């Protein structure tokens, strides 16, 4: 089958280690199912994997990808929940949590094997391309807003780095849920697009927020951390899901403890969260912002957009 995989690590030029070519069929396992992939979403996780983060040399070649929507063996259209081992289904209760493409082959392939319990029915209202955007970035954004931060209509949230997949999802979901969203971006064009998605305010990184927020969606890290800590109200929450600009500078611990801030780490979400997200989209009519679609054979073009930060929303691979 055709697949995109990492063959060697290249921290300074990650795409040098990417190959698209023939790969063995998924391994047959008890309590697992093989999904015919129709669309797969790209994430910064794929770029980090190409750099060697989270993988070891002896695991190569490793098929990339954590997002997929496709067709199960019984013909059901499904969305893949790609967190493996969190509840033991299909792998045993003692297996540590991992994501597809970390221990088990990922979704950038014509077929992918996952625990059968990880298959969530795809609503007919969503296209395969829409559904493929959800399991990583949109699921993470949903959990950050409504589980980690516990936000409710009327609350204020600051979303750092408006162009990223998690950030654009958080803006869209937050606006649809009645939150007052403030977004940041270095790009005037991306600030305008954030407003079009429903943000009430769009400001440059580091600029003073109109009012202190109840929570921050933080996926940028080093470049925005100090601004996040200064912008949240006393007792508020900073939900962290990544650090695309590098790990944080000084942690601002004085502000954290004096203001009694809550810092919550989020990595994707549960199968139940994914089901709730799908229902949210069906009921509200909200759909993911898709920056570009590329066929699997040209997946390198999509990954390059992510590497350079040129995208606004999700880049989707079609099969």
Buried (B, 14 or more C-beta within 10 A) or exposed (E): BBBBBBBEBBEEEBBEBBBBEEBEEBEEBEEBBBBBBBBBBBBBBBBBBBBBEBBEEEEBBBBBBBBBBBBBEEEEBBBBBBBBBBBEBBBEEEBEBBBBBBBBBBBBBBBBBBBBBBBBEBBEEBBBBBBBBBBBBBBBBBBBBBBBBEBEEEBBBBBBBBBBBBBBBBBBBBBBBEBBBBBBBBBEEBBEBBBEBBBBBBBEBEEEBEEBBBBBBBBBBEBBBBBBBBBBBEEBBBBBBBBBBEEBEEEBEEBBEEBEBBBBEBBBBBBEBBBBBBEBBEEEEBBBBBBBBBEBEEBBBBBBBBBEBEBBBBBBBBB
